Amino acid sequence: MAQQATSAQTPRLGRAIGPEPSAVGGVVLLLPGGDEVSTRRPSPLAASSARALGRRLARDGRQHGLAAHVVHYRYRGWNGSEAHLARDTSWAADEVVRRYGDVPVCLVGVDMGGRAALHAGGHPAVDSVLAIAPWLPEDDVAAAPEPVKQLAGRRVMIVHGTNDERTDPELSFRLAARVKKSNRDICRFEVHSDGHGLHQYWDEVLALASDFVLGTLFGRDFARPVADALAAPPPLGLRMPLAAGFGGVGRR
């Protein structure tokens, strides 16, 4: 069956998750997953998953004036050199500036949204990038490697399950190692024995995401494991295990 092309011509920013602060001091853009190639409409399930992450961040950051929005892409697919998801993310960062002015932005992407976050991290409004189980292309000598220079001056965290069978965790480690050569403010956490959805340690992943977002956008002190991961030389800070119970939560 032929793919059904979406009729959407422009990306859009979803409504603020939860009560929007009266004075916005920082913004999280939630970037759902997608496909490598597709001109279909974005997946409602992927957007719903991103919104669930946004609810936790919006709740924890409300007292600081955090606004969280899901980015609704034009298409489901990355689509080669078109890089639609990254372009739509950059548009969303522009829209944040238009709506809220000069406030710091954290891009939080899952799966293909993680790739979009890393690509669009060079936007002037972006202060930090969190990529969860990011989809990254296989190494190919005939293709240019994933760009990393745009991440200079940004604080970056990657989180990946070691048993992920959809997005190769070794590729995110290699990318992090490349970033580390020019940007010391990157860390990477490994969620041992967990898969792509990080269901086994999802509560810990939420606590880790909240710690990173609030620390980068509002200057809150990082939890000790995050501070240690950012300070550690490679490969230690790029293979930091996410401990069960991080953030004071128990395992499901």
Buried (B, 14 or more C-beta within 10 A) or exposed (E): EEEEEBEEEEBBBBEBBBEBBEEBBBBBBBBBBBBEEBBBBBBEEBBEBBBEBBBBBBBBBBEBBBBBBBBBBBBBBBBEEEBBBBBBBBBBBEBBBEBBEEBBBBBBBBBBBBBBBBBBBBBEBBBBBBBBBBBBEEEEEEEEEBBBEBBEEBBBBBBBBBEBEEBBBEBBBBBBBBBBEEBBBBBBBBBEEBBBBBEBBBBBBBBBBBBBBBBBBBEBEBBEBBBBBBEBEBEEBBBBEBBBEBBEBEEE
